[in-house]
Amino acid sequence: MVGTLPVSMSRSLLILAAVGALAVAGCTTQSSSNDSSGKFTGDQRLVANTIEDFESASSKGDQDKVCSDFLSKDLVATYAKQGGSCEKAVDGALKDTDTFGLTVESVSISGQQATAKVKADRGNKDVTETLTLVKEGSGWRISDFGTG
């Protein structure tokens, strides 16, 4: 359980951050040479790269990097307002999840906002999540983990 996070946000964070459990369990994740961002160009590729870099930081258990480099300022502030911290929420997510693989299926950009459909392969059942990202500075940050 991830403290008092909203159910949909905490469930989705658990799904995406579970990649960290892969590394801990000795399983392999997609290598960067087979990453799903290669099918995108321009800003769509930058969005897909953000998601894949988020996955990589999660797999290394680097909660500080996840919070400082891949989540929007508003999302990090939301975690803080709920009495915890972003790092605590990510740490809890990594401890409470099963293993799977992630694939960025599609990316759509409208101005300073993007949505990405991400498939989580969880063995017998694939789950598709829609993530929302915002442009902050020169990069893209995850602002909402959406629902399946």
Secondary structure, 3 states (H helix, E strand, C coil): CCCCCCHHHHHHHHHHHCHHHHHHHCCCCCCHHHCHHHHCCHHHHHHHHHHHHHHHHHHCCCHHHHHHHHECHHHHHHHHHCCCCHHHHHHHHHHCCCCCEEEEEEEEEECCEEEEEEEEEECCEEEEEEEEEEEECCEEEEEECCCC
